[in-house]
């Protein structure tokens, strides 16, 4: 494999939609006006943070040895494909890109975005980094909900309107639910290997049956939020209910599939659900508000 393809694999491109969706939903939740440059800057911030946290996790998990026997895609450090210092540098450069784009947005809108951006970078690094990573203590899903749900969605709306509106807050909930569902099914797949390495993710703490129940709650909780948003703002948001059959299929799969390849497929389909639901919600918002 070429070095460039290796770095692309390490960036985990299949996770990028989780960074795009909140920006799309937040931007389309604004009732009036659209600034293309601010939208693109917000997109750069979100994607750079996602890539940065992917490299940071690769580095931190790799040097701890928790990635050596994982079931999913290869990791750069854990598989000894790239020098750890280079992966750490890639994470730092990604965070720098996010910081520069975020600083421009802050200068255009509000200096409070600088503080929020700093918190996001700190949260991204200490998810698996530092002496006591919070991702190893079962708080990863909370962080994902906050930063790739609430913060990213409301923040993307704020840079357009320079106001915090209730519609963007409500829309951030299903976005955060489905982003968290990605981490839930990822950790569900890794319960056995994580428990052996002392990685106490929420899935390890809950066990298989309760993790399955939590996954179901997140999927159907998102569906319920689409109905609430439609009732309060525009019925065109009900177009997002088109994802219900895929949600039902994923619920069936999480209870019936067990092999590593099957669980990886569930993860991929959850990512597709997140992207499709986000696109449909954005269409409904842009057409109805």
C-alpha positions as CSV (number, residue, x, y, z in Angstrom):
1,X,0.0,0.0,0.0
2,X,1.3,3.5,-0.9
3,X,2.1,5.9,1.9
4,X,-0.7,8.3,0.8
5,X,-3.3,5.5,0.9
6,X,-2.0,4.5,4.3
7,X,-2.6,8.0,5.7
8,X,-6.0,8.2,4.1
9,X,-6.9,4.9,5.8
10,X,-5.6,6.2,9.1
11,X,-7.8,9.3,8.8
12,X,-10.8,6.9,8.7
13,X,-12.7,8.6,5.8
14,X,-15.9,6.6,6.6
15,X,-16.3,8.7,9.7
16,X,-16.2,12.0,7.8
17,X,-20.0,12.1,7.3
18,X,-20.4,12.3,11.0
19,X,-18.6,15.7,10.8
20,X,-20.5,16.9,7.7
21,X,-24.1,16.1,8.9
22,X,-24.2,18.6,11.9
23,X,-22.9,21.4,9.7
24,X,-25.6,20.7,7.1
25,X,-28.4,20.4,9.6
26,X,-27.3,23.5,11.6
27,X,-26.9,25.6,8.5
28,X,-30.3,24.7,7.1
29,X,-32.0,25.2,10.5
30,X,-31.5,29.0,10.1
31,X,-34.7,30.6,8.7
32,X,-33.1,33.5,6.9
33,X,-29.8,34.1,5.1
34,X,-27.0,31.8,4.0
35,X,-23.3,32.7,4.0
36,X,-21.3,30.3,1.8
37,X,-17.9,31.2,3.3
38,X,-19.0,30.7,6.8
39,X,-20.6,27.4,5.9
40,X,-17.3,26.2,4.3
41,X,-15.3,27.4,7.3
42,X,-17.6,25.5,9.7
43,X,-17.2,22.5,7.5
44,X,-13.4,22.7,7.6
45,X,-13.5,23.0,11.4
46,X,-15.8,20.0,11.8
47,X,-14.0,17.7,9.3
48,X,-10.5,18.7,10.6
49,X,-11.6,17.9,14.2
50,X,-12.9,14.5,13.1
51,X,-9.7,13.7,11.3
52,X,-7.7,15.0,14.2
53,X,-9.5,12.9,16.8
54,X,-9.1,9.8,14.5
55,X,-5.3,10.3,14.3
56,X,-5.2,11.2,18.0
57,X,-7.0,8.0,19.0
58,X,-4.8,6.0,16.7
59,X,-1.7,7.4,18.4
60,X,-2.9,7.1,22.0
61,X,-4.5,3.6,21.6
62,X,-1.5,2.5,19.7
63,X,1.2,3.5,22.2
64,X,-1.0,1.9,25.0
65,X,-1.2,-1.4,23.1
66,X,-5.0,-1.4,23.1
67,X,-5.3,-1.6,19.3
68,X,-3.1,-4.7,18.8
69,X,-5.9,-7.2,18.7
70,X,-8.9,-5.1,17.6
71,X,-11.4,-6.5,15.2
72,X,-12.0,-3.5,13.0
73,X,-9.9,-1.7,10.3
74,X,-6.1,-1.5,10.8
75,X,-4.6,1.3,12.9
76,X,-1.4,3.0,11.9
77,X,0.4,2.8,15.3
78,X,-1.2,-0.4,16.6
79,X,-0.3,-2.3,13.4
80,X,3.2,-0.7,13.4
81,X,2.7,0.8,10.0
82,X,3.7,4.3,10.8
83,X,6.0,5.8,13.5
84,X,3.9,7.0,16.4
85,X,5.4,10.5,16.4
86,X,4.3,11.0,12.8
87,X,0.7,10.0,13.7
88,X,0.8,12.4,16.6
89,X,2.0,15.2,14.3
90,X,-0.8,14.4,11.9
91,X,-3.3,14.8,14.7
92,X,-1.7,18.1,15.8
93,X,-1.8,19.5,12.3
94,X,-5.4,18.5,11.9
95,X,-6.3,20.4,15.1
96,X,-4.3,23.4,13.9
97,X,-6.3,23.5,10.7
98,X,-9.5,23.4,12.8
99,X,-8.2,26.1,15.1
100,X,-7.3,28.5,12.2
101,X,-10.6,28.1,10.5
102,X,-12.4,28.4,13.8
103,X,-10.4,31.6,14.6
104,X,-11.6,33.2,11.4
105,X,-15.2,32.3,12.2
106,X,-14.7,33.7,15.7
107,X,-13.4,37.0,14.3
108,X,-16.4,37.2,11.9
109,X,-19.0,36.3,14.6
110,X,-18.2,36.0,18.3
111,X,-15.0,35.5,20.4
112,X,-16.9,32.9,22.4
113,X,-16.2,30.5,19.6
114,X,-12.5,30.5,20.5
115,X,-13.3,29.1,23.9
116,X,-15.6,26.5,22.4
117,X,-13.0,25.5,19.9
118,X,-10.4,25.1,22.5
119,X,-12.7,22.9,24.6
120,X,-13.4,20.8,21.5
121,X,-9.7,20.2,20.8
122,X,-9.0,19.4,24.4
123,X,-11.9,16.9,24.4
124,X,-10.7,15.3,21.2
125,X,-7.2,14.8,22.6
126,X,-8.1,13.5,26.0
127,X,-10.7,11.1,24.7
128,X,-8.0,8.5,24.6
129,X,-5.0,10.6,25.4
130,X,-3.4,11.7,28.7
131,X,-3.0,9.6,31.9
132,X,-6.7,9.2,32.5
133,X,-8.6,9.2,29.1
134,X,-12.3,9.7,29.6
135,X,-13.1,7.4,26.7
136,X,-11.6,4.6,28.8
137,X,-14.1,5.4,31.6
138,X,-17.3,5.2,29.6
139,X,-17.9,8.9,28.8
140,X,-17.1,8.8,25.0
141,X,-20.8,8.8,24.0
142,X,-21.5,11.9,26.1
143,X,-18.6,13.7,24.4
144,X,-19.8,12.7,20.9
145,X,-23.3,13.9,21.6
146,X,-22.1,17.2,22.9
147,X,-19.4,18.0,20.3
148,X,-20.7,16.3,17.1
149,X,-24.3,16.9,18.0
150,X,-25.1,19.9,20.1
151,X,-22.0,22.1,19.6
152,X,-21.4,21.4,15.9
153,X,-25.1,21.8,14.9
154,X,-25.9,24.8,17.0
155,X,-22.5,26.3,16.2
156,X,-23.1,26.0,12.5
157,X,-26.4,27.7,12.9
158,X,-24.9,30.4,15.0
159,X,-22.2,31.4,12.5
160,X,-25.0,32.0,10.0
161,X,-27.5,33.9,12.1
162,X,-25.3,35.0,15.0
163,X,-28.1,33.9,17.3
164,X,-28.9,30.7,19.2
165,X,-32.3,29.5,18.2
166,X,-34.4,26.7,19.6
167,X,-34.8,24.9,16.3
168,X,-31.1,24.3,16.0
169,X,-30.9,23.0,19.5
170,X,-33.7,20.5,18.9
171,X,-32.2,19.5,15.6
172,X,-28.9,18.8,17.3
173,X,-30.5,16.1,19.4
174,X,-31.2,13.5,16.6
175,X,-27.8,14.4,15.1
176,X,-26.1,13.7,18.4
177,X,-28.1,10.5,18.9
178,X,-27.0,9.0,15.7
179,X,-23.4,10.1,16.0
180,X,-23.4,8.5,19.5
181,X,-25.0,5.4,18.0
182,X,-21.9,5.0,15.8
183,X,-19.6,4.9,18.8
184,X,-22.0,2.6,20.6
185,X,-22.0,0.0,17.9
186,X,-18.2,0.4,17.4
187,X,-17.6,-0.2,21.1
188,X,-20.2,-3.1,21.1
189,X,-18.0,-4.8,18.5
190,X,-14.9,-4.4,20.7
191,X,-16.4,-5.4,24.1
192,X,-14.3,-8.5,24.5
193,X,-11.0,-6.9,23.4
194,X,-11.6,-3.7,25.3
195,X,-12.4,-5.5,28.5
196,X,-9.2,-7.5,28.3
197,X,-7.1,-4.3,27.8
198,X,-8.8,-2.4,30.7
199,X,-10.6,-0.1,28.3
200,X,-13.9,0.5,30.3
201,X,-16.0,1.9,27.5
202,X,-19.7,2.4,28.1
203,X,-20.4,-0.9,26.2
204,X,-18.0,-2.8,28.6
205,X,-19.7,-1.2,31.6
206,X,-23.2,-1.9,30.4
207,X,-22.6,-5.3,28.9
208,X,-24.0,-6.6,25.7
209,X,-27.8,-6.7,26.4
210,X,-27.9,-3.2,27.8
211,X,-25.7,-1.8,25.1
212,X,-28.1,-3.2,22.5
213,X,-31.0,-1.5,24.3
214,X,-29.1,1.8,24.4
215,X,-28.4,1.5,20.6
216,X,-32.1,1.0,20.0
217,X,-33.0,4.0,22.2
218,X,-30.7,6.2,20.2
219,X,-32.1,5.1,16.8
220,X,-35.7,5.4,17.8
221,X,-35.0,8.5,19.9
222,X,-33.8,10.2,16.7
223,X,-37.0,9.2,14.9
224,X,-39.1,10.6,17.7
225,X,-37.2,13.9,17.5
226,X,-38.0,14.2,13.8
227,X,-41.7,14.0,14.7
228,X,-41.3,16.7,17.4
229,X,-39.4,19.0,15.1
230,X,-42.0,18.5,12.4
231,X,-44.8,19.3,14.8
232,X,-43.1,22.5,16.2
233,X,-41.6,23.9,13.0
234,X,-42.4,22.3,9.6
235,X,-44.0,19.1,8.6
236,X,-41.6,18.8,5.7
237,X,-39.1,17.4,8.3
238,X,-41.2,14.2,8.3
239,X,-39.3,13.3,5.1
240,X,-36.6,12.1,7.5
241,X,-38.9,9.3,8.6
242,X,-37.9,7.6,5.4
243,X,-35.0,6.2,7.4
244,X,-37.3,4.2,9.7
245,X,-37.0,0.9,7.7
246,X,-33.2,1.1,7.9
247,X,-33.4,1.8,11.6
248,X,-35.6,-1.2,12.1
249,X,-33.2,-3.3,10.1
250,X,-30.3,-2.2,12.3
251,X,-32.2,-3.0,15.4
252,X,-32.8,-6.5,14.1
253,X,-29.1,-6.8,13.1
254,X,-27.7,-5.7,16.5
255,X,-29.7,-8.5,18.1
256,X,-29.1,-11.2,15.5
257,X,-25.5,-10.7,14.2
258,X,-22.4,-11.7,16.1
259,X,-19.4,-12.2,13.9
260,X,-16.8,-9.4,13.6
261,X,-17.5,-8.9,9.9
262,X,-21.3,-8.7,10.5
263,X,-20.7,-6.1,13.3
264,X,-18.5,-4.0,11.0
265,X,-21.3,-4.1,8.5
266,X,-23.7,-2.8,11.2
267,X,-21.3,0.0,11.9
268,X,-21.1,0.9,8.2
269,X,-24.9,0.9,7.9
270,X,-25.3,3.0,11.0
271,X,-23.0,5.5,9.3
272,X,-25.2,5.4,6.2
273,X,-28.2,6.0,8.4
274,X,-26.6,9.0,10.1
275,X,-25.7,10.5,6.7
276,X,-29.1,9.8,5.0
277,X,-31.1,11.0,8.0
278,X,-29.0,14.2,8.2
279,X,-29.5,14.9,4.5
280,X,-33.2,14.3,4.7
281,X,-33.6,16.5,7.8
282,X,-31.6,19.2,6.0
283,X,-33.8,19.0,3.0
284,X,-36.9,19.3,5.1
285,X,-35.6,22.2,7.1
286,X,-34.4,24.2,4.0
287,X,-37.7,23.6,2.2
288,X,-39.9,24.3,5.2
289,X,-38.4,27.2,7.2
